[in-house]
């Protein structure tokens, strides 16, 4: 692949493809266009009874864009990762341009969970997430879905469907269906940072009212 730039990366998202590396130390980056695409319906996030109890009792709090680089580094800090140095730098550049965002979960001043992704129009492309405490990544996803919904997003692309995401309400759609949804979402406008921050308990209350 020729040298990637933030502009090329964003164009890739606009046509439904995304970059990956085989592992952290592999300098080669390739484009991926899955035959079946994972998405998280923004009105279909599932909060289990155990997660409900955890959120009600937690002292964790969440922020947005407070430590984007820290979230990316934490997502890459695992034995099997597709995030190499160049990919991390590219997402950092998109973040500085206001086109990539993170949502962090904190235990006081310790970063314990988070998720990051790219925004284009009314689409959010989830890239990776991590957890250092029980339920921290689930809380991050719940807060993210709540934020996307309130901000006017209509597509949350999870790229692939994992058992973990499926348990939270994600599903697979065909490549053709995904591109149809993307064509609509990328032409609109939504502001990730607009909804005011509140507590995870407030997020839970809104989620419960929607179910």
Rosetta silent file (secondary structure, phi, psi, omega in degrees, C-alpha in Angstrom):
SEQUENCE: XXXXXXXXXXXXXXXXXXXXXXXXXXXXXXXXXXXXXXXXXXXXXXXXXXXXXXXXXXXXXXXXXXXXXXXXXXXXXXXXXXXXXXXXXXXXXXXXXXXXXXXXXXXXXXXXXXXXXXXXXXXXXXXXXXXXXXXXXXXXXXXXXXXXXXXXXXXXXXXXXXXXXXXXXXXXXXXXXXXXXXXXXXXXXXXXXXXXXXXXXXXXXXXXXXX
SCORE:     score description
SCORE:     0.000 S_00000001
   1 L     0.000  138.390  175.835    0.000    0.000    0.000 S_00000001
   2 L   -66.518  165.849 -175.437    1.232    3.516   -0.790 S_00000001
   3 L   -57.544  130.869 -179.769    1.882    5.858    2.116 S_00000001
   4 L   -84.777  145.355  172.139   -1.273    6.589    4.050 S_00000001
   5 L  -125.533  162.704  175.907   -2.323   10.091    5.011 S_00000001
   6 H   -56.522  -35.053 -179.959   -5.216   11.181    7.238 S_00000001
   7 H   -66.624  -42.678  177.718   -7.040   12.334    4.091 S_00000001
   8 H   -65.558  -40.372  178.986   -6.668    8.934    2.412 S_00000001
   9 H   -59.585  -46.711 -179.614   -7.745    7.229    5.632 S_00000001
  10 H   -65.151  -37.752  177.022  -10.909    9.322    5.833 S_00000001
  11 H   -62.487  -38.697  177.059  -11.650    8.659    2.166 S_00000001
  12 H   -57.350  -45.771  177.741  -11.376    4.943    2.893 S_00000001
  13 H   -61.438  -36.963 -176.789  -14.064    5.224    5.541 S_00000001
  14 H   -66.880  -21.285  178.303  -16.261    7.185    3.148 S_00000001
  15 L  -109.463   10.293  169.861  -16.267    4.256    0.700 S_00000001
  16 L    90.889   18.082  177.893  -16.686    1.585    3.368 S_00000001
  17 L  -121.524  160.419 -179.614  -13.164    0.236    3.911 S_00000001
  18 E  -144.813  156.901 -174.729  -10.796    0.494    6.863 S_00000001
  19 E   -93.040  151.565  173.546   -7.081   -0.187    7.498 S_00000001
  20 E  -148.120  159.415  168.365   -5.447   -2.922    9.556 S_00000001
  21 L  -118.316  157.544  179.981   -2.008   -4.391   10.163 S_00000001
  22 L   -65.817  -37.341  177.687   -1.337   -8.059   10.856 S_00000001
  23 L  -162.906  175.032 -173.365    0.263   -7.200   14.194 S_00000001
  24 L   -55.383  -38.345 -173.637    1.939   -4.401   16.119 S_00000001
  25 L   -95.127    3.818  179.213    5.397   -4.869   14.577 S_00000001
  26 L   -90.429  117.855 -177.928    4.251   -5.344   10.983 S_00000001
  27 L   -75.266  -14.079 -177.820    4.768   -2.106    9.007 S_00000001
  28 L   -77.807  136.034  177.318    2.431   -3.225    6.213 S_00000001
  29 L  -120.380  137.805 -179.777   -1.119   -1.854    6.272 S_00000001
  30 E  -130.494  157.069  179.240   -3.961   -3.276    4.197 S_00000001
  31 E   -90.006  145.257 -179.073   -7.560   -2.269    3.526 S_00000001
  32 E  -123.182  134.802  177.264  -10.459   -4.402    4.750 S_00000001
  33 L  -136.778   82.380 -172.286  -13.960   -4.580    3.242 S_00000001
  34 L   -60.899  144.200  175.718  -15.830   -7.358    5.106 S_00000001
  35 L   -66.886  -36.760  174.889  -18.488   -9.344    3.285 S_00000001
  36 E  -117.382  131.474 -173.196  -20.565   -9.181    6.482 S_00000001
  37 E  -112.757  137.133  175.154  -20.394   -5.980    8.533 S_00000001
  38 E   -86.601  134.435  173.678  -20.965   -5.512   12.243 S_00000001
  39 E  -136.354  154.666  174.218  -23.123   -2.603   13.366 S_00000001
  40 L  -110.173  105.852  176.812  -24.586   -1.533   16.696 S_00000001
  41 L   -59.251  126.910 -173.085  -28.198   -0.356   16.266 S_00000001
  42 L   -70.592  -16.324  174.119  -28.376    2.831   18.303 S_00000001
  43 L  -104.484   13.186 -175.718  -31.847    1.959   19.570 S_00000001
  44 L  -126.049   18.349  179.416  -30.941   -1.653   20.244 S_00000001
  45 L   -68.252  131.294 -176.303  -28.177   -1.560   22.859 S_00000001
  46 L  -103.525  121.568  175.453  -28.793   -4.287   25.439 S_00000001
  47 L  -107.363  114.021 -178.980  -28.001   -3.631   29.089 S_00000001
  48 L   -71.254  167.408  177.519  -28.084   -6.829   31.114 S_00000001
  49 H   -62.616  -37.993 -179.253  -29.264   -6.979   34.711 S_00000001
  50 H   -67.783  -38.555  177.393  -25.680   -7.462   35.880 S_00000001
  51 H   -69.234  -37.065  175.851  -24.482   -4.403   33.937 S_00000001
  52 H   -57.967  -47.247  178.908  -27.424   -2.413   35.280 S_00000001
  53 H   -62.643  -41.587 -178.373  -26.395   -3.292   38.833 S_00000001
  54 H   -62.987  -42.401 -179.715  -22.753   -2.488   38.095 S_00000001
  55 H   -67.678  -40.700 -179.880  -23.581    0.966   36.710 S_00000001
  56 H   -61.344  -32.958 -174.527  -25.897    1.789   39.608 S_00000001
  57 H   -95.008  -13.352 -169.373  -23.163    0.945   42.110 S_00000001
  58 L   -73.166  150.759  170.001  -20.104    2.264   40.293 S_00000001
  59 L  -103.586    3.985  177.940  -18.026    5.263   41.280 S_00000001
  60 L   -64.788  154.032  172.274  -16.455    5.344   37.806 S_00000001
  61 E  -133.405  162.819 -178.082  -16.943    8.427   35.662 S_00000001
  62 E  -125.671  155.951  178.569  -16.509    9.020   31.952 S_00000001
  63 E  -137.109  170.064  172.475  -15.083   11.758   29.759 S_00000001
  64 E  -124.195  136.953  174.177  -14.691   12.418   26.055 S_00000001
  65 L    57.217   23.848  177.429  -11.441   13.267   24.265 S_00000001
  66 L   -80.210  -35.760 -178.105   -9.552   13.716   27.522 S_00000001
  67 L  -145.505   65.802 -178.478   -6.885   11.110   26.708 S_00000001
  68 H   -58.057  -49.656 -178.119   -7.268    9.966   23.112 S_00000001
  69 H   -61.474  -35.973  178.279   -3.659    8.804   22.809 S_00000001
  70 H   -65.367  -37.581  178.087   -3.971    6.915   26.089 S_00000001
  71 H   -67.270  -45.729  178.975   -7.038    5.046   24.841 S_00000001
  72 H   -60.737  -44.476  179.812   -5.338    4.090   21.563 S_00000001
  73 H   -62.231  -40.238  179.472   -2.229    2.944   23.446 S_00000001
  74 H   -67.116  -38.303  177.590   -4.334    0.869   25.844 S_00000001
  75 H   -64.552  -32.808 -179.317   -6.214   -0.731   22.938 S_00000001
  76 H   -83.642  -11.197 -174.626   -2.869   -1.658   21.352 S_00000001
  77 L   -85.739   65.972  177.703   -1.443   -2.999   24.618 S_00000001
  78 L  -150.606  161.687 -175.083   -2.345   -6.627   24.062 S_00000001
  79 L   -63.054  -41.191 -177.260   -0.639   -9.648   22.574 S_00000001
  80 L  -111.576  102.175 -178.806   -2.816   -9.758   19.468 S_00000001
  81 L  -138.429  148.357  177.039   -3.366   -6.284   18.019 S_00000001
  82 L   -99.519    1.321 -175.572   -3.774   -4.796   14.545 S_00000001
  83 L   -91.953  102.824  175.644   -2.722   -1.312   15.720 S_00000001
  84 L   -95.248 -177.834 -174.310    0.835   -0.619   14.615 S_00000001
  85 H   -62.014  -40.882 -178.576    2.792    2.601   15.088 S_00000001
  86 H   -67.616  -41.770  179.092    1.671    4.154   11.793 S_00000001
  87 H   -62.370  -44.306  178.552   -1.998    3.394   12.400 S_00000001
  88 H   -59.744  -41.598 -179.960   -1.821    4.925   15.880 S_00000001
  89 H   -66.170  -38.592  179.692   -0.191    8.058   14.438 S_00000001
  90 H   -64.668  -43.083  178.589   -2.833    8.363   11.709 S_00000001
  91 H   -68.015  -33.638  174.689   -5.693    8.214   14.197 S_00000001
  92 H   -61.127  -39.972  178.081   -3.890   10.753   16.347 S_00000001
  93 H   -66.129  -40.666  177.001   -3.787   13.093   13.351 S_00000001
  94 H   -64.237  -37.310  178.043   -7.506   12.567   12.716 S_00000001
  95 H   -62.843  -44.820  179.862   -8.190   13.307   16.378 S_00000001
  96 H   -64.823  -24.327  176.595   -6.284   16.580   16.205 S_00000001
  97 L   -86.786    0.658  179.317   -8.376   17.450   13.145 S_00000001
  98 L    80.554   18.830 -175.033  -11.573   16.799   15.127 S_00000001
  99 L  -114.468   -0.283  173.597  -12.447   13.670   13.128 S_00000001
 100 E  -136.302  142.746 -172.298  -11.585   10.944   15.643 S_00000001
 101 E  -138.533  157.477  176.198  -12.791   10.796   19.225 S_00000001
 102 E  -127.582  153.322  170.738  -12.380    8.808   22.400 S_00000001
 103 E  -125.884  123.544 -174.578  -14.588    8.070   25.362 S_00000001
 104 E  -109.898  146.563  171.818  -12.747    7.241   28.565 S_00000001
 105 E  -116.014  131.464 -173.360  -13.874    5.531   31.770 S_00000001
 106 E  -122.489  143.089  166.120  -11.991    6.474   34.926 S_00000001
 107 E  -108.233   96.684 -167.868  -11.631    5.120   38.436 S_00000001
 108 L    58.189 -113.186 -178.849  -10.692    8.413   40.049 S_00000001
 109 L  -104.524   10.449  179.410   -7.595    9.353   37.997 S_00000001
 110 E   -97.210  127.339  177.228   -6.881    5.870   36.627 S_00000001
 111 E   -76.896  113.833 -172.823   -7.909    5.148   33.034 S_00000001
 112 E  -116.054   -8.450  178.740   -9.727    1.811   33.290 S_00000001
 113 E  -169.404  161.722  178.238  -11.695    1.538   30.059 S_00000001
 114 E   175.251  171.720 -179.884  -12.408    3.265   26.806 S_00000001
 115 E  -149.573  149.455  175.904  -13.277    3.211   23.141 S_00000001
 116 E  -140.535  160.587  179.729  -12.246    5.300   20.148 S_00000001
 117 E  -171.356 -177.014 -175.282  -13.356    5.781   16.577 S_00000001
 118 E  -111.958  143.465  176.411  -13.736    8.025   13.558 S_00000001
 119 E  -113.684  142.395  175.788  -16.665   10.281   12.694 S_00000001
 120 E  -150.404  111.861 -175.839  -17.902   11.160    9.228 S_00000001
 121 L    62.211 -123.150  178.879  -21.234   12.910    8.832 S_00000001
 122 L  -106.345   23.678  178.050  -23.693   10.971   10.985 S_00000001
 123 E  -111.250  139.689  172.923  -21.589    7.799   11.019 S_00000001
 124 E  -119.797  125.795 -178.790  -19.295    6.642   13.815 S_00000001
 125 E  -105.092  100.550 -179.098  -16.709    3.998   12.957 S_00000001
 126 E   -70.631  129.628 -175.973  -15.723    2.196   16.143 S_00000001
 127 E  -100.831  -51.296 -178.061  -12.097    1.120   16.016 S_00000001
 128 E  -163.902  163.053  176.805  -11.185   -0.554   19.280 S_00000001
 129 E  -146.523  166.227 -179.876  -11.915   -0.645   22.993 S_00000001
 130 E  -149.119  164.531  178.634  -10.245   -1.895   26.151 S_00000001
 131 E  -147.537  131.801  175.069  -11.014   -2.692   29.768 S_00000001
 132 L  -114.421   -1.585  175.850   -8.824   -2.803   32.868 S_00000001
 133 L  -137.954  155.781  177.890  -11.701   -3.292   35.322 S_00000001
 134 L   -54.910  131.049  174.255  -14.791   -5.471   35.246 S_00000001
 135 L    71.579    1.210 -175.266  -17.497   -3.957   33.015 S_00000001
 136 H   -64.914  -40.711  179.699  -15.443   -0.848   32.149 S_00000001
 137 H   -71.120  -32.769  176.788  -15.586   -1.400   28.379 S_00000001
 138 H   -66.382  -39.753  176.610  -19.317   -2.184   28.576 S_00000001
 139 H   -64.426  -39.613  177.841  -19.879    1.067   30.450 S_00000001
 140 H   -61.733  -43.679  179.874  -17.847    2.889   27.806 S_00000001
 141 H   -66.022  -40.585  178.082  -19.978    1.402   25.030 S_00000001
 142 H   -60.591  -45.602  179.368  -23.214    2.253   26.832 S_00000001
 143 H   -65.961  -35.350  178.876  -22.083    5.861   27.261 S_00000001
 144 H   -67.226  -47.490  179.515  -20.933    5.975   23.633 S_00000001
 145 H   -59.838  -43.172  178.039  -24.229    4.672   22.244 S_00000001
 146 H   -59.757  -43.722 -179.862  -26.110    7.173   24.417 S_00000001
 147 H   -65.650  -45.847 -179.148  -23.893   10.022   23.148 S_00000001
 148 H   -60.987  -42.174 -179.042  -24.198    9.022   19.497 S_00000001
 149 H   -64.738  -45.069 -178.829  -27.956    8.795   19.746 S_00000001
 150 H   -69.502  -27.912 -177.629  -28.311   12.181   21.456 S_00000001
 151 H   -84.657   -7.999  177.127  -25.896   13.822   19.008 S_00000001
 152 L    97.713   12.842  175.011  -27.861   12.706   15.951 S_00000001
 153 L   -72.688  152.649 -179.927  -25.709    9.871   14.624 S_00000001
 154 L  -126.272   -7.722  179.681  -27.536    7.132   12.735 S_00000001
 155 E  -136.053  124.713  173.596  -24.801    4.555   12.027 S_00000001
 156 E  -118.223  101.703 -178.112  -22.429    2.909   14.513 S_00000001
 157 E   -86.881  120.101  176.892  -20.077    0.675   12.539 S_00000001
 158 E  -101.123    4.054  178.578  -18.348   -1.974   14.683 S_00000001
 159 E    70.909  -69.048  178.688  -16.562   -3.489   11.652 S_00000001
 160 L  -118.672  161.729  176.212  -16.865   -7.099   12.837 S_00000001
 161 L  -104.314  115.607  174.843  -19.373   -8.881   15.059 S_00000001
 162 L  -103.079  164.955  176.706  -17.844  -10.498   18.136 S_00000001
 163 H   -59.661  -38.775  179.837  -19.663  -12.527   20.777 S_00000001
 164 H   -61.009  -48.154 -179.834  -19.058   -9.663   23.207 S_00000001
 165 H   -67.536  -38.133  178.762  -20.665   -7.098   20.901 S_00000001
 166 H   -61.075  -36.789  179.856  -23.518   -9.447   20.007 S_00000001
 167 H   -66.104  -19.143 -179.932  -24.349   -9.803   23.710 S_00000001
 168 L   -99.487    1.315  175.178  -24.783   -6.020   23.814 S_00000001
 169 L   114.039   -3.130  179.892  -27.106   -5.882   20.810 S_00000001
 170 L   -69.077  158.423  179.728  -24.789   -5.642   17.803 S_00000001
 171 E  -146.279  169.766  176.793  -25.674   -7.517   14.622 S_00000001
 172 E  -104.059  143.425  172.512  -24.331   -8.342   11.174 S_00000001
 173 E  -131.600  165.325 -179.381  -25.618   -6.965    7.906 S_00000001
 174 E   -71.852  161.900  176.640  -24.579   -7.586    4.321 S_00000001
 175 H   -58.232  -41.919 -179.091  -21.982   -5.463    2.576 S_00000001
 176 H   -64.085  -43.819  178.634  -24.694   -4.043    0.305 S_00000001
 177 H   -63.831  -39.122  179.311  -26.926   -3.095    3.249 S_00000001
 178 H   -62.780  -46.805 -178.854  -23.967   -1.511    5.013 S_00000001
 179 H   -63.731  -33.928  177.012  -23.034    0.612    2.008 S_00000001
 180 H   -64.898  -43.270  178.345  -26.651    1.748    1.664 S_00000001
 181 H   -67.134  -40.165  179.569  -26.686    2.887    5.304 S_00000001
 182 H   -63.054  -41.180 -179.285  -23.268    4.516    4.952 S_00000001
 183 H   -58.572  -36.369  178.189  -24.344    6.471    1.870 S_00000001
 184 H   -75.126  -47.159 -173.032  -27.134    8.068    3.903 S_00000001
 185 H   -65.775  -38.603 -173.933  -25.144    8.611    7.099 S_00000001
 186 L   -72.386  -14.164 -178.994  -22.065   10.213    5.557 S_00000001
 187 L   -90.351   -7.844 -179.298  -24.122   12.965    3.910 S_00000001
 188 L   -93.482 -163.253 -178.288  -25.580   14.253    7.166 S_00000001
 189 L  -144.763  133.246  176.180  -24.104   16.163   10.075 S_00000001
 190 L  -149.158  149.817 -176.694  -23.701   15.324   13.762 S_00000001
 191 L  -115.776  108.471 -177.024  -21.473   16.734   16.505 S_00000001
 192 L   -57.583  -38.042 -172.167  -19.859   14.140   18.764 S_00000001
 193 L   -86.218   -3.732 -171.978  -18.908   16.693   21.422 S_00000001
 194 L   -68.804  -49.911 -177.159  -22.260   18.477   21.650 S_00000001
 195 L   -59.926  137.943 -179.987  -24.202   16.481   24.290 S_00000001
 196 L   -66.929  146.755  175.374  -23.282   17.549   27.815 S_00000001
 197 L   -74.311  138.844  170.694  -21.378   15.086   29.967 S_00000001
 198 L  -141.438 -161.866 -172.613  -23.260   13.578   32.873 S_00000001
 199 L   -86.290  163.195  174.035  -22.960   10.479   35.031 S_00000001
 200 H   -63.552  -29.788  176.475  -23.029    6.842   34.021 S_00000001
 201 H   -66.713  -36.321  175.491  -26.162    6.565   36.150 S_00000001
 202 H   -65.598  -40.025  175.668  -27.813    9.224   33.956 S_00000001
 203 H   -58.063  -47.140  179.924  -26.784    7.207   30.892 S_00000001
 204 H   -59.646  -42.303 -179.387  -28.406    4.129   32.427 S_00000001
 205 H   -61.460  -43.620  178.763  -31.622    6.011   33.147 S_00000001
 206 H   -65.779  -41.336  179.130  -31.937    7.155   29.535 S_00000001
 207 H   -61.682  -41.728 -179.158  -31.130    3.669   28.258 S_00000001
 208 H   -65.348  -38.489  178.851  -33.747    2.141   30.542 S_00000001
 209 H   -66.951  -29.017 -179.576  -36.369    4.622   29.363 S_00000001
 210 H   -78.298  -24.560 -173.530  -35.611    3.704   25.743 S_00000001
 211 L   -80.262    0.000    0.000  -35.976   -0.053   26.281 S_00000001
